[in-house]
Amino acid sequence: MKEVLIFITDGFADWEASYVSSELNKPGTGYRVKTIAIDQEPKVSMGGLTVLPDYSVSEFNANVDIAMLIMPGGTGWREEKNQLAKVVVEYCVSKDIPVAAICDATTFLGNHGFLDNHKHTGNTLAYLKEGAPNYRGDQHYVEGQSIRDENQNLITANGSGALEFSRHILERLGVLEGEELNQWYELFKKGYFPS
C-alpha cells in the first residue's frame, strides 16, 4: 500500500487536508495517510487537534513507498525550525513524487525556490512575495483556487481552495475521476441543499 504523507507543524491548518485525507483513507484506494513532522513531538493544529506524527524528518525512511507529499498551511511555516521540511520536499522532487501545498505551505515552497520555474498559485502574489523573500516565480504565478502543474508533479492552492486542492489531489492519484470526481466536488462545494 502506498503512503501519502501529510507534513504537519504546530499550528497546521487541519481542515486544509481533511477532505482529501478522508477520501484517501477509504478501503480500496490503495493509499494510507501518514503524518510527518520535523520531530515526533505532538503537533497541535489551529483547531486544537493534537496529532502524534508517524514519521520525523530525522527518522524519515526513504524505503517507504510514497505516493505524494501534502503540505497543509498554517501558522508554523515561517518558523526557522520548520525549514527542515525542505529535506523531505527535495527528496520528493528528486524522485518525481508529487508535492501538494496549500496556503502558507506554498509560501514555504516559494521561499525555497520550488515554485520559481513552475505554474503555481498561493494566497495572492503580493502575499507570496512578502512572505517568501527568496521567491522568484512571479512569471509563473496564476490567480486560481488550486493549480495543478502536470509537468512538474506540483499542486498548489490558496487558503480558501481546500476543496479545489482536494479535487486536484484525488484526480492526480486516480482515487476519483471524471463524473464521480465532479459529483464529489459539487456535493461538498454546494451541499445537499444549495442555498
MDAnalysis code that builds the backbone (N, CA, C; Angstrom):
import MDAnalysis as mda
import numpy as np

u = mda.Universe.empty(585, n_residues=195, atom_resindex=np.repeat(np.arange(195), 3), trajectory=True)
u.add_TopologyAttr("name", ["N", "CA", "C"] * 195)
u.add_TopologyAttr("resid", np.arange(1, 196))
u.add_TopologyAttr("resname", ["MET", "LYS", "GLU", "VAL", "LEU", "ILE", "PHE", "ILE", "THR", "ASP", "GLY", "PHE", "ALA", "ASP", "TRP", "GLU", "ALA", "SER", "TYR", "VAL", "SER", "SER", "GLU", "LEU", "ASN", "LYS", "PRO", "GLY", "THR", "GLY", "TYR", "ARG", "VAL", "LYS", "THR", "ILE", "ALA", "ILE", "ASP", "GLN", "GLU", "PRO", "LYS", "VAL", "SER", "MET", "GLY", "GLY", "LEU", "THR", "VAL", "LEU", "PRO", "ASP", "TYR", "SER", "VAL", "SER", "GLU", "PHE", "ASN", "ALA", "ASN", "VAL", "ASP", "ILE", "ALA", "MET", "LEU", "ILE", "MET", "PRO", "GLY", "GLY", "THR", "GLY", "TRP", "ARG", "GLU", "GLU", "LYS", "ASN", "GLN", "LEU", "ALA", "LYS", "VAL", "VAL", "VAL", "GLU", "TYR", "CYS", "VAL", "SER", "LYS", "ASP", "ILE", "PRO", "VAL", "ALA", "ALA", "ILE", "CYS", "ASP", "ALA", "THR", "THR", "PHE", "LEU", "GLY", "ASN", "HIS", "GLY", "PHE", "LEU", "ASP", "ASN", "HIS", "LYS", "HIS", "THR", "GLY", "ASN", "THR", "LEU", "ALA", "TYR", "LEU", "LYS", "GLU", "GLY", "ALA", "PRO", "ASN", "TYR", "ARG", "GLY", "ASP", "GLN", "HIS", "TYR", "VAL", "GLU", "GLY", "GLN", "SER", "ILE", "ARG", "ASP", "GLU", "ASN", "GLN", "ASN", "LEU", "ILE", "THR", "ALA", "ASN", "GLY", "SER", "GLY", "ALA", "LEU", "GLU", "PHE", "SER", "ARG", "HIS", "ILE", "LEU", "GLU", "ARG", "LEU", "GLY", "VAL", "LEU", "GLU", "GLY", "GLU", "GLU", "LEU", "ASN", "GLN", "TRP", "TYR", "GLU", "LEU", "PHE", "LYS", "LYS", "GLY", "TYR", "PHE", "PRO", "SER"])
u.atoms.positions = np.array([
    [0.846, -1.180, 0.000],
    [0.000, 0.000, 0.000],
    [0.891, 1.243, 0.000],
    [0.596, 2.182, -0.861],
    [1.388, 3.405, -0.933],
    [0.953, 4.378, 0.158],
    [1.906, 5.152, 0.630],
    [1.618, 6.120, 1.671],
    [1.570, 7.531, 1.108],
    [0.595, 8.293, 1.579],
    [0.506, 9.715, 1.297],
    [0.893, 10.402, 2.598],
    [1.970, 11.175, 2.546],
    [2.456, 11.842, 3.746],
    [1.877, 13.246, 3.843],
    [1.396, 13.593, 5.026],
    [0.932, 14.946, 5.302],
    [1.924, 15.564, 6.278],
    [2.568, 16.636, 5.842],
    [3.556, 17.297, 6.688],
    [2.844, 18.260, 7.621],
    [2.974, 18.007, 8.930],
    [2.285, 18.843, 9.908],
    [3.295, 19.635, 10.747],
    [2.877, 20.815, 11.147],
    [3.644, 21.676, 12.037],
    [2.715, 22.084, 13.174],
    [3.275, 22.616, 14.249],
    [2.401, 23.233, 15.242],
    [1.659, 24.366, 14.543],
    [0.364, 24.422, 14.749],
    [-0.452, 25.444, 14.108],
    [-0.857, 25.103, 12.692],
    [-0.777, 23.801, 12.303],
    [-1.178, 23.458, 10.935],
    [-2.685, 23.631, 10.758],
    [-3.064, 23.991, 9.547],
    [-4.475, 24.224, 9.217],
    [-5.144, 22.879, 8.952],
    [-5.720, 22.300, 9.989],
    [-6.229, 20.927, 9.937],
    [-7.257, 20.693, 8.836],
    [-8.115, 21.666, 8.564],
    [-9.172, 21.493, 7.567],
    [-8.641, 21.421, 6.137],
    [-7.461, 21.930, 5.892],
    [-6.970, 22.008, 4.517],
    [-6.585, 20.652, 3.933],
    [-6.394, 19.657, 4.776],
    [-6.104, 18.311, 4.287],
    [-7.186, 17.312, 4.686],
    [-8.230, 17.789, 5.344],
    [-9.261, 16.875, 5.866],
    [-10.122, 16.235, 4.789],
    [-10.564, 17.031, 3.821],
    [-11.404, 16.461, 2.765],
    [-10.668, 15.336, 2.043],
    [-9.428, 15.603, 1.682],
    [-8.696, 14.632, 0.868],
    [-8.221, 13.434, 1.682],
    [-7.799, 13.658, 2.923],
    [-7.288, 12.529, 3.702],
    [-8.376, 11.504, 3.992],
    [-9.604, 11.971, 4.221],
    [-10.690, 11.019, 4.483],
    [-11.018, 10.190, 3.245],
    [-10.887, 10.774, 2.061],
    [-11.113, 10.011, 0.829],
    [-9.972, 9.025, 0.562],
    [-8.751, 9.468, 0.799],
    [-7.592, 8.604, 0.543],
    [-7.559, 7.402, 1.479],
    [-8.061, 7.572, 2.701],
    [-8.008, 6.504, 3.694],
    [-9.135, 5.482, 3.557],
    [-10.038, 5.690, 2.623],
    [-11.128, 4.725, 2.445],
    [-10.580, 3.390, 1.956],
    [-11.217, 2.285, 2.345],
    [-10.774, 0.969, 1.867],
    [-10.806, 0.893, 0.344],
    [-9.831, 0.246, -0.216],
    [-9.808, 0.011, -1.651],
    [-9.114, 1.066, -2.483],
    [-8.642, 2.140, -1.859],
    [-7.969, 3.185, -2.644],
    [-6.531, 2.801, -2.983],
    [-5.934, 1.938, -2.159],
    [-4.518, 1.600, -2.334],
    [-3.585, 2.566, -1.632],
    [-4.167, 3.510, -0.874],
    [-3.370, 4.505, -0.175],
    [-3.644, 4.469, 1.324],
    [-2.630, 4.872, 2.066],
    [-2.737, 5.024, 3.516],
    [-2.128, 6.382, 3.860],
    [-2.844, 7.192, 4.634],
    [-2.354, 8.514, 5.018],
    [-1.519, 8.394, 6.290],
    [-0.345, 9.017, 6.255],
    [0.549, 9.079, 7.415],
    [0.998, 10.521, 7.586],
    [1.391, 10.880, 8.787],
    [1.860, 12.233, 9.047],
    [3.363, 12.244, 9.268],
    [3.971, 13.369, 8.912],
    [5.396, 13.572, 9.110],
    [5.585, 14.995, 9.632],
    [6.606, 15.185, 10.460],
    [6.912, 16.493, 11.032],
    [8.419, 16.587, 11.245],
    [8.864, 17.722, 11.744],
    [10.305, 17.877, 11.957],
    [10.811, 16.946, 13.058],
    [9.913, 16.577, 13.980],
    [10.247, 15.637, 15.054],
    [8.977, 14.852, 15.381],
    [9.056, 13.965, 16.360],
    [7.874, 13.163, 16.682],
    [7.131, 13.664, 17.913],
    [7.351, 14.925, 18.254],
    [6.578, 15.540, 19.324],
    [5.161, 15.822, 18.822],
    [4.162, 15.722, 19.694],
    [2.790, 16.011, 19.265],
    [2.686, 17.419, 18.671],
    [1.905, 17.544, 17.620],
    [1.663, 18.830, 16.977],
    [0.199, 19.211, 17.200],
    [-0.032, 20.467, 17.537],
    [-1.389, 20.950, 17.797],
    [-1.812, 21.837, 16.630],
    [-2.923, 21.481, 16.015],
    [-3.425, 22.216, 14.850],
    [-4.048, 23.540, 15.259],
    [-4.368, 24.362, 14.264],
    [-5.053, 25.629, 14.523],
    [-6.401, 25.388, 15.209],
    [-7.025, 24.262, 14.913],
    [-8.312, 23.920, 15.504],
    [-8.202, 23.232, 16.855],
    [-6.969, 23.084, 17.379],
    [-6.782, 22.484, 18.695],
    [-6.676, 20.969, 18.698],
    [-6.560, 20.348, 17.520],
    [-6.402, 18.894, 17.453],
    [-4.932, 18.533, 17.665],
    [-4.676, 17.573, 18.540],
    [-3.312, 17.128, 18.802],
    [-3.032, 15.879, 17.988],
    [-1.955, 15.909, 17.213],
    [-1.598, 14.795, 16.343],
    [-0.176, 14.353, 16.656],
    [0.015, 13.065, 16.833],
    [1.342, 12.493, 17.037],
    [1.859, 12.044, 15.678],
    [2.913, 12.678, 15.153],
    [3.400, 12.323, 13.808],
    [3.854, 10.872, 13.712],
    [3.619, 10.265, 12.551],
    [4.079, 8.904, 12.300],
    [5.578, 8.874, 12.019],
    [6.066, 9.918, 11.367],
    [7.481, 9.996, 10.996],
    [8.035, 11.354, 11.385],
    [9.344, 11.407, 11.567],
    [10.034, 12.684, 11.720],
    [11.015, 12.821, 10.570],
    [11.456, 14.044, 10.317],
    [12.418, 14.275, 9.238],
    [13.688, 13.469, 9.476],
    [14.165, 13.432, 10.717],
    [15.425, 12.731, 11.004],
    [15.294, 11.216, 10.893],
    [14.089, 10.698, 11.083],
    [13.873, 9.255, 11.005],
    [13.182, 8.851, 9.715],
    [13.120, 9.780, 8.785],
    [12.437, 9.531, 7.523],
    [13.100, 8.374, 6.786],
    [12.300, 7.389, 6.413],
    [12.799, 6.185, 5.753],
    [12.543, 6.285, 4.259],
    [13.616, 6.386, 3.505],
    [13.485, 6.533, 2.052],
    [12.939, 5.280, 1.380],
    [12.809, 4.196, 2.112],
    [12.279, 2.960, 1.530],
    [10.750, 2.920, 1.537],
    [10.123, 3.888, 2.193],
    [8.659, 3.956, 2.207],
    [8.184, 4.278, 0.790],
    [7.144, 3.600, 0.362],
    [6.585, 3.820, -0.973],
    [5.643, 5.022, -0.905],
    [6.181, 6.208, -1.177],
    [5.422, 7.451, -1.046],
    [4.731, 7.781, -2.363],
    [3.433, 8.014, -2.275],
    [2.659, 8.386, -3.457],
    [2.600, 9.896, -3.633],
    [2.617, 10.634, -2.514],
    [2.501, 12.094, -2.579],
    [2.846, 12.685, -1.224],
    [3.333, 13.931, -1.248],
    [3.529, 14.724, -0.042],
    [2.509, 15.851, -0.074],
    [1.683, 15.947, 0.980],
    [0.701, 17.010, 1.109],
    [1.146, 17.930, 2.241],
    [1.117, 19.236, 1.966],
    [1.576, 20.218, 2.943],
    [0.462, 21.213, 3.236],
    [-0.308, 21.006, 4.341],
    [-1.318, 21.984, 4.711],
    [-0.645, 23.272, 5.176],
    [-1.359, 24.374, 5.083],
    [-0.827, 25.642, 5.556],
    [-0.908, 25.725, 7.067],
    [-0.864, 26.932, 7.556],
    [-0.925, 27.139, 8.994],
    [0.041, 28.204, 9.445],
    [0.193, 28.302, 10.749],
    [0.965, 29.388, 11.341],
    [2.451, 29.086, 11.510],
    [2.891, 27.868, 11.212],
    [4.265, 27.494, 11.527],
    [5.274, 27.509, 10.400],
    [4.835, 27.751, 9.167],
    [5.744, 27.576, 8.035],
    [6.872, 28.587, 7.956],
    [6.769, 29.686, 8.644],
    [7.849, 30.678, 8.588],
    [8.824, 30.531, 9.752],
    [8.525, 29.629, 10.685],
    [9.428, 29.395, 11.816],
    [10.687, 28.689, 11.335],
    [11.818, 29.100, 11.881],
    [13.113, 28.554, 11.464],
    [13.163, 27.037, 11.582],
    [12.650, 26.487, 12.683],
    [12.745, 25.037, 12.895],
    [12.036, 24.238, 11.798],
    [10.959, 24.788, 11.249],
    [10.190, 24.055, 10.238],
    [10.815, 24.095, 8.848],
    [11.898, 24.834, 8.701],
    [12.587, 24.858, 7.415],
    [13.226, 23.501, 7.117],
    [13.321, 22.643, 8.138],
    [13.818, 21.279, 7.942],
    [12.938, 20.482, 6.985],
    [11.720, 20.914, 6.787],
    [10.820, 20.231, 5.855],
    [11.392, 20.230, 4.446],
    [12.277, 21.145, 4.169],
    [12.897, 21.241, 2.843],
    [13.537, 19.917, 2.425],
    [14.096, 19.191, 3.367],
    [14.742, 17.904, 3.083],
    [13.745, 16.927, 2.463],
    [12.541, 16.874, 3.020],
    [11.517, 15.953, 2.527],
    [11.024, 16.402, 1.155],
    [10.830, 17.704, 0.979],
    [10.388, 18.223, -0.321],
    [11.446, 17.926, -1.383],
    [12.701, 18.180, -1.067],
    [13.785, 17.901, -2.021],
    [13.815, 16.434, -2.411],
    [13.620, 15.550, -1.426],
    [13.596, 14.115, -1.712],
    [12.469, 13.791, -2.690],
    [11.271, 14.302, -2.405],
    [10.119, 14.023, -3.269],
    [10.345, 14.556, -4.677],
    [10.834, 15.778, -4.787],
    [11.093, 16.368, -6.101],
    [12.124, 15.532, -6.864],
    [13.169, 15.082, -6.184],
    [14.226, 14.301, -6.845],
    [13.731, 12.943, -7.328],
    [12.670, 12.429, -6.701],
    [12.121, 11.112, -7.057],
    [10.842, 11.223, -7.882],
    [10.503, 12.426, -8.341],
    [9.266, 12.670, -9.094],
    [8.013, 12.266, -8.325],
    [8.054, 12.442, -7.022],
    [6.884, 12.207, -6.173],
    [6.103, 13.519, -6.100],
    [4.821, 13.511, -6.413],
    [4.041, 14.752, -6.397],
    [4.051, 15.437, -5.034],
    [4.088, 16.763, -5.076],
    [4.019, 17.595, -3.877],
    [2.803, 18.505, -4.025],
    [1.975, 18.556, -2.974],
    [0.778, 19.390, -2.971],
    [0.832, 20.298, -1.749],
    [0.811, 21.612, -1.981],
    [0.913, 22.580, -0.885],
    [-0.217, 23.592, -0.993],
    [-0.715, 24.006, 0.155],
    [-1.820, 24.958, 0.207],
    [-1.507, 26.060, 1.210],
    [-2.040, 27.247, 0.953],
    [-1.948, 28.363, 1.866],
    [-0.485, 28.710, 2.157],
    [-0.088, 28.831, 3.413],
    [1.275, 29.273, 3.706],
    [2.331, 28.216, 3.409],
    [1.925, 26.981, 3.156],
    [2.902, 25.981, 2.708],
    [3.404, 26.329, 1.310],
    [2.573, 27.010, 0.510],
    [3.059, 27.460, -0.798],
    [4.102, 28.552, -0.610],
    [3.942, 29.370, 0.406],
    [4.925, 30.407, 0.718],
    [6.256, 29.753, 1.081],
    [6.193, 28.674, 1.864],
    [7.396, 27.900, 2.196],
    [8.078, 27.397, 0.920],
    [7.296, 26.798, 0.015],
    [7.873, 26.295, -1.240],
    [8.493, 27.435, -2.039],
    [7.802, 28.578, -2.078],
    [8.312, 29.725, -2.811],
    [9.621, 30.247, -2.253],
    [9.728, 30.266, -0.951],
    [10.935, 30.787, -0.318],
    [12.146, 29.887, -0.573],
    [11.888, 28.604, -0.844],
    [12.981, 27.653, -1.073],
    [13.193, 27.349, -2.559],
    [12.579, 28.124, -3.434],
    [12.841, 28.006, -4.863],
    [12.058, 26.939, -5.599],
    [11.143, 26.255, -4.929],
    [10.411, 25.164, -5.568],
    [9.340, 25.643, -6.552],
    [9.008, 26.927, -6.523],
    [7.977, 27.467, -7.412],
    [8.546, 28.322, -8.538],
    [9.827, 28.582, -8.513],
    [10.434, 29.552, -9.427],
    [10.192, 29.257, -10.902],
    [10.126, 27.995, -11.277],
    [10.008, 27.625, -12.688],
    [8.764, 26.814, -12.999],
    [7.769, 26.883, -12.116],
    [6.581, 26.046, -12.281],
    [5.299, 26.848, -12.097],
    [4.285, 26.482, -12.834],
    [2.967, 27.096, -12.693],
    [2.451, 26.824, -11.273],
    [1.962, 27.886, -10.605],
    [1.531, 27.735, -9.208],
    [0.605, 28.881, -8.817],
    [0.019, 28.740, -7.631],
    [-0.764, 29.804, -7.022],
    [-0.415, 29.881, -5.551],
    [-1.119, 30.735, -4.830],
    [-0.907, 30.915, -3.394],
    [-1.910, 31.934, -2.893],
    [-1.662, 32.480, -1.715],
    [-2.589, 33.440, -1.106],
    [-2.401, 34.847, -1.673],
    [-2.385, 35.007, -2.940],
    [-2.121, 36.215, -3.723],
    [-0.625, 36.348, -3.957],
    [-0.289, 36.946, -5.066],
    [1.118, 37.134, -5.417],
    [1.804, 38.059, -4.409],
    [1.128, 39.126, -4.003],
    [1.714, 40.060, -3.038],
    [2.030, 39.358, -1.719],
    [1.124, 38.501, -1.264],
    [1.328, 37.757, -0.016],
    [2.523, 36.816, -0.149],
    [2.601, 36.146, -1.272],
    [3.698, 35.212, -1.526],
    [5.043, 35.936, -1.517],
    [5.096, 37.064, -2.185],
    [6.350, 37.826, -2.257],
    [6.745, 38.399, -0.893],
    [5.745, 38.820, -0.133],
    [6.037, 39.359, 1.201],
    [6.564, 38.271, 2.135],
    [5.958, 37.096, 2.075],
    [6.320, 36.019, 2.997],
    [7.497, 35.180, 2.569],
    [7.882, 35.292, 1.311],
    [8.982, 34.470, 0.777],
    [9.990, 35.382, 0.076],
    [10.903, 35.977, 0.840],
    [11.839, 36.935, 0.240],
    [12.735, 36.341, -0.852],
    [12.892, 35.020, -0.879],
    [13.729, 34.381, -1.901],
    [12.940, 33.948, -3.136],
    [11.643, 34.196, -3.139],
    [10.756, 33.779, -4.232],
    [11.088, 34.519, -5.526],
    [11.164, 33.770, -6.640],
    [11.473, 34.358, -7.941],
    [10.542, 33.819, -9.037],
    [9.334, 33.417, -8.671],
    [8.450, 32.772, -9.629],
    [7.304, 33.606, -10.142],
    [7.416, 34.931, -10.048],
    [6.308, 35.827, -10.430],
    [5.678, 35.464, -11.773],
    [6.509, 35.183, -12.765],
    [6.002, 34.959, -14.129],
    [5.204, 33.657, -14.251],
    [5.283, 32.780, -13.250],
    [4.551, 31.512, -13.292],
    [3.340, 31.494, -12.345],
    [3.126, 32.619, -11.660],
    [2.014, 32.691, -10.720],
    [0.691, 32.792, -11.489],
    [-0.310, 32.038, -11.040],
    [-1.633, 32.030, -11.659],
    [-2.665, 32.339, -10.570],
    [-3.562, 33.277, -10.855],
    [-4.645, 33.540, -9.913],
    [-5.671, 32.429, -10.049],
    [-5.776, 31.610, -9.027],
    [-6.713, 30.491, -9.053],
    [-6.814, 29.863, -7.685],
    [-7.903, 29.158, -7.457],
    [-8.093, 28.474, -6.178],
    [-7.056, 27.373, -5.983],
    [-6.855, 26.579, -7.021],
    [-5.870, 25.492, -6.984],
    [-5.327, 25.323, -8.398],
    [-4.029, 25.120, -8.493],
    [-3.366, 24.966, -9.784],
    [-2.584, 23.664, -9.781],
    [-2.776, 22.894, -10.837],
    [-2.026, 21.639, -10.990],
    [-1.078, 21.783, -12.171],
    [0.226, 21.791, -11.873],
    [1.242, 21.800, -12.922],
    [1.580, 20.350, -13.222],
    [0.929, 19.816, -14.251],
    [1.046, 18.391, -14.556],
    [2.450, 17.997, -14.976],
    [3.207, 18.935, -15.531],
    [4.570, 18.616, -15.970],
    [5.536, 18.481, -14.805],
    [5.183, 19.022, -13.662],
    [6.121, 19.044, -12.542],
    [5.612, 18.346, -11.282],
    [4.542, 17.601, -11.357],
    [4.024, 16.919, -10.169],
    [3.810, 17.891, -9.014],
    [3.229, 19.047, -9.318],
    [3.052, 20.083, -8.314],
    [1.607, 20.565, -8.302],
    [1.031, 20.599, -7.095],
    [-0.307, 21.148, -6.896],
    [-0.176, 22.223, -5.823],
    [-0.702, 23.414, -6.115],
    [-0.693, 24.495, -5.130],
    [-2.085, 25.094, -5.047],
    [-2.386, 25.657, -3.883],
    [-3.712, 26.258, -3.687],
    [-3.619, 27.411, -2.702],
    [-4.589, 28.312, -2.801],
    [-4.664, 29.375, -1.790],
    [-5.477, 28.852, -0.610],
    [-5.459, 29.599, 0.481],
    [-6.081, 29.137, 1.715],
    [-7.581, 28.956, 1.669],
    [-8.248, 29.490, 0.657],
    [-9.691, 29.293, 0.547],
    [-10.035, 28.215, -0.476],
    [-9.030, 27.480, -0.953],
    [-9.248, 26.500, -2.004],
    [-9.088, 25.050, -1.577],
    [-9.457, 24.720, -0.337],
    [-9.258, 23.351, 0.157],
    [-9.989, 22.301, -0.683],
    [-11.189, 22.612, -1.152],
    [-11.932, 21.641, -1.966],
    [-11.318, 21.476, -3.349],
    [-10.910, 22.572, -3.959],
    [-10.284, 22.503, -5.277],
    [-8.935, 21.782, -5.180],
    [-8.214, 22.059, -4.112],
    [-6.942, 21.393, -3.795],
    [-7.170, 19.881, -3.677],
    [-8.175, 19.504, -2.909],
    [-8.503, 18.083, -2.720],
    [-8.890, 17.425, -4.035],
    [-9.681, 18.137, -4.841],
    [-10.093, 17.601, -6.139],
    [-8.875, 17.308, -7.013],
    [-7.899, 18.227, -7.043],
    [-6.691, 18.000, -7.840],
    [-5.882, 16.807, -7.328],
    [-5.810, 16.658, -6.016],
    [-5.069, 15.531, -5.435],
    [-5.755, 14.212, -5.766],
    [-7.064, 14.147, -5.563],
    [-7.809, 12.914, -5.845],
    [-7.697, 12.525, -7.313],
    [-7.730, 13.514, -8.183],
    [-7.588, 13.264, -9.615],
    [-6.176, 12.776, -9.940],
    [-5.166, 13.440, -9.386],
    [-3.772, 13.078, -9.660],
    [-3.461, 11.660, -9.208],
    [-4.025, 11.257, -8.059],
    [-3.769, 9.917, -7.527],
    [-4.732, 8.869, -8.087],
    [-5.693, 9.287, -8.892],
    [-6.618, 8.344, -9.519],
    [-7.638, 7.740, -8.569],
    [-7.890, 8.413, -7.440],
    [-8.862, 7.908, -6.467],
    [-10.283, 8.165, -6.951],
    [-10.521, 9.349, -7.482],
    [-11.796, 9.690, -8.104],
    [-11.481, 10.372, -9.432],
    [-12.302, 10.080, -10.420],
    [-12.063, 10.662, -11.738],
    [-13.391, 10.964, -12.421],
    [-13.316, 11.771, -13.448],
    [-14.475, 12.030, -14.300],
    [-15.697, 12.495, -13.553],
    [-16.846, 11.912, -13.898],
    [-18.117, 12.326, -13.319],
    [-18.183, 12.054, -11.820],
    [-17.570, 10.959, -11.373],
    [-17.560, 10.655, -9.939],
    [-16.840, 11.755, -9.160],
    [-15.731, 12.240, -9.690],
    [-14.991, 13.328, -9.062],
    [-15.810, 14.616, -9.085],
    [-16.453, 14.909, -10.202],
    [-17.296, 16.101, -10.300],
    [-18.435, 16.075, -9.293],
    [-19.052, 14.908, -9.137],
    [-20.154, 14.783, -8.170],
    [-19.664, 14.979, -6.741],
    [-18.506, 14.399, -6.430],
    [-17.911, 14.570, -5.101],
    [-17.677, 16.051, -4.823],
    [-17.059, 16.720, -5.776],
    [-16.748, 18.147, -5.606],
    [-18.021, 18.978, -5.445],
    [-19.016, 18.748, -6.294],
    [-20.260, 19.510, -6.236],
    [-20.989, 19.298, -4.914],
    [-20.959, 18.071, -4.401],
    [-21.617, 17.777, -3.134],
    [-21.017, 18.610, -2.008],
    [-19.671, 18.611, -1.913],
    [-19.039, 19.338, -0.822],
    [-19.007, 20.844, -1.057],
    [-19.014, 21.270, -2.297],
    [-18.992, 22.701, -2.602],
    [-20.366, 23.337, -2.396],
    [-21.424, 22.617, -2.824],
    [-22.761, 23.213, -2.789],
    [-23.680, 22.579, -1.757],
    [-23.366, 21.367, -1.302],
    [-24.184, 20.699, -0.294],
    [-25.347, 19.939, -0.892],
    [-26.077, 19.252, -0.047],
    [-27.262, 18.530, -0.486],
    [-28.366, 19.499, -0.905],
    [-28.403, 20.617, -0.211],
    [-29.446, 21.608, -0.466],
    [-28.774, 22.966, -0.694],
    [-28.410, 23.238, -1.924],
    [-27.718, 24.508, -2.206],
    [-28.537, 25.710, -1.742],
    [-27.835, 26.682, -1.188],
    [-28.548, 27.869, -0.682],
    [-28.776, 28.874, -1.791],
])
